[in-house]
Amino acid sequence: MRYVENLPREVIEEETWMTLSDGCRIALRIWRPADAEEDPVPAIFEYLPYRKRELTADRDVPMHTYFAGHGYACVRADIRGSGESDGILPDEYLQQELDDGVEILAWIGRQKWCTARAGMIGISWGGFNGLQIAALQPPELGAVITLCSTDDRYADDVHHMGGCLLGDNLSWASTMFDQNTHPPDPALVGDRWRDMWMERLEHSGLWLEKWLEHQRRDDYWKHGSVCEDYSAVRCPVYAVSGWADGYCNAVFRLLKGLEGPRKGLVGPWSHKYPHLGEPGPAIGFLQECIRFYDYWLKDIDTGIMDEPMLRVWMQDSVPPSARYTTRPGRWISEDIWPSPEIEPRAYRMSYGLGLHPDGEQPDDERRLGIQSPLFVGLYAGKWCSYNAPPDLPHDQRDEDGGALVFETERLEEAVEICGEPTLTLDVESDRPVAMVAARLIDVAPDDAATRISYGVLNLTHRDSDEFPEPLEPGKRYRVTVKLKHIAQRFPVGHSIRLSISTVYWPLAWPSPKPVKLTISPRDSELVLPIREPRPEEEAALRPFDEPESAPPANITLVQPTQEEWTVIRDLAHDRTTLQVVNDSGTRRFEDIDLDVSGKVTERYTHSYANHDSLRGWCEWVRGFRRGDWEVTTITRTLLTADANNFRIRATLDAYEGDTRVFAETWDRKIPRDLV
């Protein structure tokens, strides 16, 4: 990263508020050119619940200062009920949040320093609400850059995948459980801080319970899913993600579904901005944003819209357990998406566990059964990688002992794919509720197995996520499993493996009881999106600039960070635990004299072959300290299930110094709905 000290325009920064029409005060942090009141500029609006003053400061300060120095007024708002804003935050993406966002945009457009033209930018939550607010068509909004977000809150978010309940649903609910316990900063809100804090502790609620009450695609999930009406989004959109991120599929759907100007970018990155991208290579993404905003908000022809609609990183092979900081590969492009240059290739499966290209039809009609042990999935990594590489998948040979494995011969020519692999299965189940997991794997000459893509499907959702139907045991069904989009090169001497299992825990919650699936290989097929290399086109691509930003925020690491990803196999008691620790240490924000600490521990446990033994447990410990003022919150969530119900047990404790000032417990039971 290159830090730019001397930006084209001098930047000033302020913390302030604006008051909504209902009297709620929204806390804002603004970076803008010092002369913007005399020479107004467009605005860039970012809208999050993650405490602008410190929790995202290390990201916000260099990025928004950089934008401001290039002629934009950057407004970072805390959503109602978060940070120093008034109110409570009882759930994600509520209509209240979106309406507030429209009102904030109108306020921005009225300021002296603004030309009344604005863009939105955001990663994850901010990427979601950028699209959602665009669908409301506020007149000030002229362009959106959405990163690591989705157009479909049910089918492709942290909660569900293929109708299966994701383990990250618990993890994310626990994160927001922690976030909603944070007090506002007394240095900004004064003596009101304690009353505001108590209101949040008492009324924010247990989000996991709300989410588990909606296990199928109903109106709850349709709200905020712009895929319900792509035509409502009329402003230009730049959709960005990474192959290690959970949200890469959305880039391709947005390019296909949106009707207005649009661009897509997918790198090798996890859930991060591309100028901070890990695994690398990181790119000069802030420069890319300025080119996009200059074009749409300043009417400067930067040439960005003359370039290909989609650019993606074609990944080369890597060992599965390597802690690489850079993923080898190259940039490729497509002028439109879906691309007519990409051809589907069918691979047929055989009873002998072969995977045969070009649609070769095996004659053997015998069928194969699979009933996977609960350990399949321990090495899957996170649905959404935040801390790559520790939370990326490990060697898939650890998983394949509990799966059906089909594999090609060693490749005599390299194979490159770009797009969405699909698996069509002829399958029957011995139970009415079952799931299937499919993994696409690159097998090296030494047999090391690197997962490239995967998909899961709750077979009761085979025809509809809105109206699932139980299976009839013993009946044969034809179902399609969609795997995550990917661009990958399989080299000569490697082979392509497809692994199929009935369990993928804890990435996805298993079926209520052990399931045996019977598959007809002869009547099933894997379809890969084959893309032939185009060296001349690739050589002509405009290279991305090197990453740069304004200098970082003034933050000191007081206590070190710690990351763990540990599998514990207790053979004496047939109990297995995956433990994940992410300790951000203690950071001192020097400019505001504030120490902030945070540590999350997650444990996912099962006993051998006992589906009732599944347990997911998350604990967050968070601390804020300035002089004599010290606040600590501890949240714990335990999710278990039997064949009929999910059960949530949760606790919240809040302390001022050593004195506990708030405590609450929850014990909730939610019926399973064909999950």
HELIX and SHEET records of a PDB file:
HELIX    1   1 ALA A   57  GLY A   69  1                                  13    
HELIX    2   2 GLN A   95  ARG A  110  1                                  16    
HELIX    3   3 TRP A  125  ALA A  134  1                                  10    
HELIX    4   4 GLY A  167  GLN A  179  1                                  13    
HELIX    5   5 PRO A  186  VAL A  189  1                                   4    
HELIX    6   6 GLY A  190  ARG A  192  5                                   3    
HELIX    7   7 TRP A  193  HIS A  203  1                                  11    
HELIX    8   8 TRP A  207  LEU A  212  1                                   6    
HELIX    9   9 ASP A  219  LYS A  222  1                                   4    
HELIX   10  10 VAL A  226  ALA A  232  5                                   7    
HELIX   11  11 CYS A  248  GLY A  257  1                                  10    
HELIX   12  12 PRO A  274  LEU A  276  5                                   3    
HELIX   13  13 PHE A  285  LEU A  297  1                                  13    
HELIX   14  14 ILE A  304  ASP A  306  5                                   3    
HELIX   15  15 ARG A  397  ASP A  400  1                                   4    
HELIX   16  16 LEU A  459  HIS A  461  5                                   3    
HELIX   17  17 PRO A  521  ASP A  523  5                                   3    
HELIX   18  18 PRO A  535  ALA A  539  1                                   5    
HELIX   19  19 GLU A  590  ILE A  592  5                                   3    
SHEET    1   A 2 ARG A   2  TYR A   3  0                                        
SHEET    2   A 2 GLU A 548  SER A 549  1                                        
SHEET    1   B10 VAL A  11  THR A  19  0                                        
SHEET    2   B10 ARG A  25  PRO A  33 -1                                        
SHEET    3   B10 ALA A  73  ASP A  78 -1                                        
SHEET    4   B10 VAL A  41  LEU A  48  1                                        
SHEET    5   B10 CYS A 114  ILE A 123  1                                        
SHEET    6   B10 LEU A 141  LEU A 147  1                                        
SHEET    7   B10 VAL A 237  GLY A 242  1                                        
SHEET    8   B10 ARG A 262  GLY A 267  1                                        
SHEET    9   B10 LEU A 310  GLN A 315  1                                        
SHEET   10   B10 GLY A 329  GLU A 334 -1                                        
SHEET    1   C 2 HIS A 160  MET A 161  0                                        
SHEET    2   C 2 CYS A 164  LEU A 165 -1                                        
SHEET    1   D 5 LEU A 355  HIS A 356  0                                        
SHEET    2   D 5 ILE A 342  MET A 349 -1                                        
SHEET    3   D 5 GLU A 525  ARG A 531 -1                                        
SHEET    4   D 5 THR A 422  SER A 429 -1                                        
SHEET    5   D 5 TYR A 477  LYS A 482 -1                                        
SHEET    1   E 6 LEU A 355  HIS A 356  0                                        
SHEET    2   E 6 ILE A 342  MET A 349 -1                                        
SHEET    3   E 6 GLU A 525  ARG A 531 -1                                        
SHEET    4   E 6 THR A 422  SER A 429 -1                                        
SHEET    5   E 6 LEU A 517  ILE A 519 -1                                        
SHEET    6   E 6 LEU A 368  ILE A 370 -1                                        
SHEET    1   F 4 LEU A 404  GLU A 407  0                                        
SHEET    2   F 4 SER A 495  SER A 501 -1                                        
SHEET    3   F 4 MET A 435  VAL A 443 -1                                        
SHEET    4   F 4 ALA A 449  ASN A 458 -1                                        
SHEET    1   G 2 VAL A 415  GLY A 419  0                                        
SHEET    2   G 2 ILE A 486  PHE A 490 -1                                        
SHEET    1   H 3 ILE A 555  GLN A 559  0                                        
SHEET    2   H 3 ARG A 575  PHE A 589 -1                                        
SHEET    3   H 3 GLN A 562  ASP A 570 -1                                        
SHEET    1   I 7 ILE A 555  GLN A 559  0                                        
SHEET    2   I 7 ARG A 575  PHE A 589 -1                                        
SHEET    3   I 7 LEU A 594  SER A 607 -1                                        
SHEET    4   I 7 ASN A 610  ARG A 626 -1                                        
SHEET    5   I 7 TRP A 629  ALA A 641 -1                                        
SHEET    6   I 7 ASN A 645  GLU A 656 -1                                        
SHEET    7   I 7 THR A 659  PRO A 671 -1                                        
END                                                                             
